[in-house]
């Protein structure tokens, strides 16, 4: 092992390989508890969707499928740029690393801006759960307003928690960009970028499940 590699290893690890393996294992354990968290939300969603199918269909039909589709494409592209950022770090391409991290940050920010417009539209039309909630569907006139309000409760909780994870991911990207501009990454030190990539891909996968469940299933065409 070279002296430069020695300087990258914390005192409680034998070598850089063991340190990297421990970091990856720690990230997988973190993502496992995140899966359990979102899995609980998905389970609640499915139970109530089974109980109130008409209200769920009415709520889904009311969501803006165009904005939802655009956001899905944006996140899928951001997964590609994040993967390219990891590859750039592993191969020592500093300029490419910064460019791809910036592209991922811009795409993630675009997702959040579009989601903010969606939330604003729900606020304007009184579709935010609460005392002022009001809902009527021309396609599902018999949908119970209270059940539709429950749909929107889960909609805001599930997409809100996803958006919070996106904000955290954006913060991590800003941190990585700062380090990359200082030349802190290379073929022998890219683990921070790779672990952030794991997190970003996980958040993207969550949306891949959220989009069809909230926007597509039982939607009136």
VOSE-397890 format. One line per field, with one value per residue (C-alpha): residue number from 1; x, y, z; residue in three letters. Coordinates in steps of 0.02 Angstrom, whole numbers. Layout:
BEGIN
nr	NUM	...
X	X	...
Y	Y	...
Z	Z	...
rest	ALA	...
END
This chain:
BEGIN
nr	1	2	3	4	5	6	7	8	9	10	11	12	13	14	15	16	17	18	19	20	21	22	23	24	25	26	27	28	29	30	31	32	33	34	35	36	37	38	39	40	41	42	43	44	45	46	47	48	49	50	51	52	53	54	55	56	57	58	59	60	61	62	63	64	65	66	67	68	69	70	71	72	73	74	75	76	77	78	79	80	81	82	83	84	85	86	87	88	89	90	91	92	93	94	95	96	97	98	99	100	101	102	103	104	105	106	107	108	109	110	111	112	113	114	115	116	117	118	119	120	121	122	123	124	125	126	127	128	129	130	131	132	133	134	135	136	137	138	139	140	141	142	143	144	145	146	147	148	149	150	151	152	153	154	155	156	157	158	159	160	161	162	163	164	165	166	167	168	169	170	171	172	173	174	175	176	177	178	179	180	181	182	183	184	185	186	187	188	189	190	191	192	193	194	195	196	197	198	199	200	201	202	203	204	205	206	207	208	209	210	211	212	213	214	215	216	217	218	219	220	221
X	0	64	90	-46	-169	-116	-165	-342	-371	-448	-352	-484	-472	-334	-331	-428	-524	-593	-638	-731	-823	-878	-940	-1040	-1114	-1162	-1251	-1346	-1403	-1461	-1555	-1634	-1716	-1769	-1852	-1946	-2003	-2069	-2133	-2246	-2316	-2345	-2435	-2552	-2585	-2629	-2746	-2847	-2844	-2924	-3056	-3098	-3061	-3177	-3104	-2928	-2970	-3046	-2892	-2773	-2869	-2858	-2667	-2571	-2505	-2404	-2302	-2288	-2222	-2098	-2034	-2014	-1908	-1807	-1765	-1721	-1600	-1528	-1490	-1388	-1291	-1260	-1193	-1079	-1019	-970	-880	-789	-731	-670	-571	-500	-595	-610	-695	-819	-855	-899	-1005	-1105	-1130	-1192	-1308	-1379	-1405	-1494	-1607	-1647	-1687	-1798	-1895	-1923	-1978	-2105	-2168	-2187	-2298	-2403	-2421	-2469	-2606	-2677	-2677	-2767	-2901	-2926	-2861	-2745	-2817	-2892	-3042	-3046	-3034	-3159	-3167	-3285	-3248	-3350	-3288	-3322	-3472	-3507	-3331	-3340	-3251	-3184	-3105	-3031	-2959	-2877	-2800	-2728	-2662	-2560	-2514	-2437	-2354	-2277	-2223	-2174	-2057	-1987	-1959	-1871	-1753	-1723	-1677	-1554	-1483	-1463	-1367	-1252	-1222	-1174	-1053	-978	-962	-867	-748	-729	-680	-542	-480	-526	-578	-481	-464	-411	-538	-711	-814	-908	-969	-1016	-1114	-1206	-1245	-1323	-1432	-1483	-1529	-1634	-1731	-1759	-1823	-1947	-2020	-2030	-2151	-2241	-2280	-2386	-2468	-2523	-2543	-2585	-2678	-2868	-2848	-2996	-2945
Y	0	172	311	414	271	255	436	399	256	292	218	85	6	-109	-44	60	-92	-132	50	60	-104	-41	122	30	-88	61	143	-17	-30	151	120	-36	65	194	53	0	180	205	26	68	218	111	-20	112	179	6	-35	124	111	-61	8	168	132	268	404	348	351	525	591	511	582	756	752	838	692	806	879	707	633	776	753	566	599	731	608	467	583	638	456	448	607	544	379	477	581	423	358	525	518	338	379	545	657	811	926	792	758	939	952	795	841	1013	934	817	964	1065	918	885	1069	1065	921	1019	1176	1077	992	1163	1218	1061	1096	1276	1221	1105	1250	1365	1234	1192	1015	1027	924	1032	1139	1223	1060	1052	925	879	761	762	586	517	615	485	491	530	695	631	481	591	701	544	513	688	664	516	608	754	641	524	656	775	647	609	795	809	670	765	922	820	747	922	973	823	870	1048	975	858	999	1103	959	920	1100	1079	921	805	657	534	349	309	421	423	338	496	517	334	329	488	402	256	377	475	318	258	421	408	229	284	408	271	183	341	402	253	228	409	467	316	175	184	354	407	421
Z	0	-46	77	-9	17	199	229	170	292	464	611	648	474	411	233	106	41	214	241	75	107	277	201	68	199	307	160	119	300	294	132	206	345	214	116	273	301	125	123	270	174	20	126	200	25	-43	102	81	-107	-89	31	-67	-252	-320	-210	-255	-440	-422	-332	-457	-606	-530	-522	-663	-765	-880	-736	-657	-820	-846	-668	-699	-853	-758	-619	-739	-829	-661	-621	-781	-741	-563	-632	-749	-601	-507	-662	-682	-501	-520	-678	-618	-738	-628	-752	-801	-618	-584	-741	-704	-521	-575	-704	-571	-454	-589	-632	-449	-423	-578	-503	-342	-434	-536	-379	-296	-441	-417	-231	-266	-387	-253	-129	-252	-289	-104	-123	27	172	308	352	180	81	-62	-203	-344	-488	-648	-687	-513	-445	-310	-236	-51	-14	151	66	-69	68	139	-33	-31	145	84	-76	19	149	20	-107	33	112	-60	-90	79	26	-136	-38	66	-94	-167	-11	-31	-213	-166	-38	-170	-297	-169	-135	-321	-359	-230	-316	-173	-281	-388	-434	-255	-166	-241	-106	-54	-233	-250	-86	-133	-298	-204	-108	-263	-360	-213	-208	-396	-378	-245	-369	-502	-384	-328	-504	-563	-393	-376	-555	-663	-575	-604	-684	-793	-976
rest	UNK	UNK	UNK	UNK	UNK	UNK	UNK	UNK	UNK	UNK	UNK	UNK	UNK	UNK	UNK	UNK	UNK	UNK	UNK	UNK	UNK	UNK	UNK	UNK	UNK	UNK	UNK	UNK	UNK	UNK	UNK	UNK	UNK	UNK	UNK	UNK	UNK	UNK	UNK	UNK	UNK	UNK	UNK	UNK	UNK	UNK	UNK	UNK	UNK	UNK	UNK	UNK	UNK	UNK	UNK	UNK	UNK	UNK	UNK	UNK	UNK	UNK	UNK	UNK	UNK	UNK	UNK	UNK	UNK	UNK	UNK	UNK	UNK	UNK	UNK	UNK	UNK	UNK	UNK	UNK	UNK	UNK	UNK	UNK	UNK	UNK	UNK	UNK	UNK	UNK	UNK	UNK	UNK	UNK	UNK	UNK	UNK	UNK	UNK	UNK	UNK	UNK	UNK	UNK	UNK	UNK	UNK	UNK	UNK	UNK	UNK	UNK	UNK	UNK	UNK	UNK	UNK	UNK	UNK	UNK	UNK	UNK	UNK	UNK	UNK	UNK	UNK	UNK	UNK	UNK	UNK	UNK	UNK	UNK	UNK	UNK	UNK	UNK	UNK	UNK	UNK	UNK	UNK	UNK	UNK	UNK	UNK	UNK	UNK	UNK	UNK	UNK	UNK	UNK	UNK	UNK	UNK	UNK	UNK	UNK	UNK	UNK	UNK	UNK	UNK	UNK	UNK	UNK	UNK	UNK	UNK	UNK	UNK	UNK	UNK	UNK	UNK	UNK	UNK	UNK	UNK	UNK	UNK	UNK	UNK	UNK	UNK	UNK	UNK	UNK	UNK	UNK	UNK	UNK	UNK	UNK	UNK	UNK	UNK	UNK	UNK	UNK	UNK	UNK	UNK	UNK	UNK	UNK	UNK	UNK	UNK	UNK	UNK	UNK	UNK	UNK	UNK	UNK	UNK	UNK	UNK
END
